[in-house]
Amino acid sequence: MSTSLRVPRRALGVRVRRVAGDLVIGIDADALELTDVAKLIYESADGLNRVADIVGIVAAAYDADPAEVSADVSEFLDDLVGRGVVEWVVEGPLG
């Protein structure tokens, strides 16, 4: 499946707290603080938005070229998947 067609969603059971407008995610005995673009990517991983959609959301929010943010968004989502914070869902037929 193409990277841009993958659909991420926030994993259930992950401890998330909002602290001063940022998100703090509990991972085992550690915490991961998400600010700005990282928070936007995490919040956009709703099980409906494809990676390509999230790239568009980030590009629009930061007035950036989607081609310039695509690799960073994909890499960050892969990192969150590796930490068990986000998971990939199986995508149904498009359109």
N, C-alpha and C positions, 0 to 999 in steps of 0.2 A: 504494500500500500504506500502511495506517495506520502512523504512527510507532511505536505501541506493538507492532505486529506485526513490525517489522524485527528481524533477528537479527544482532548484531555478533559478530565473532570477531577475535582477535588476529592481526595480519598475520604471515606467515612471514618469516623473515630479519631481523627487527628485533632489535637487540642489547638485551638486558634483563639487568640485574644487580641482585642484592639487596644493599643496603648498609644495615646497622644496622636491618633490618626493613622498610625502604622499598624501592621499586623505582626504579631509574634506567634510563631508556630512552634509547638513543643514536639521535639523529635527525640525520643528516648530521654536521656538525661540532659540534652542540650536544647537550645532554642535558636530558631532562625528568624531574624527580623527582616520583614519585607517592607521596603519603602518605595515610593514613587513607581517606577516602571515595573519593578518586581511585583509589587502589590497589584498593579493593574493586570499583569499577566496572570497571576494566581486567581484573582477575582473573575477573570474572563474564562478561566478553565471550568466551565459550568456543565460540561457534558453535552452541550449543544454547539458551541463554537468550535470550528475546525482550527487547526494551527494557522491556516491562511487567514481566517477571520480575525484571529488574535493579532496576527501581524498587522492587519489593516487597522485594528483598534489602536494598537501601539503607535503605528505610523501617524494616524490622524491626531492622536492626543499630543504627540511630540513634534508634529509638523516635520516628519522625516520620510525619506523614501522607503517604501516597503522592502525593496531589494536590499537596503542597507541594514534593516533590523531583522530580517527573516532568519538568518543564521543564529543571531543572538537569542531570539525568542525560542527557536527550536532547541538550542543548547540548554537554555534555562529550564524549559519544560522537561527535557530529558534528565536534568539534574534533580528536579523535583520528583520525577518518577523514581529515580534511583534512591531517593531518601524516603520513599513511601508516602509522600505528601499529595501527589497527583498520580492518577492512573489513566491508562489509555482505555477507551471504550471502543467496542466494535461499532463501526459506522454502517448504517443501513444504506440502501440505494440512494444515490443522489438525485435530486430534482424530482 
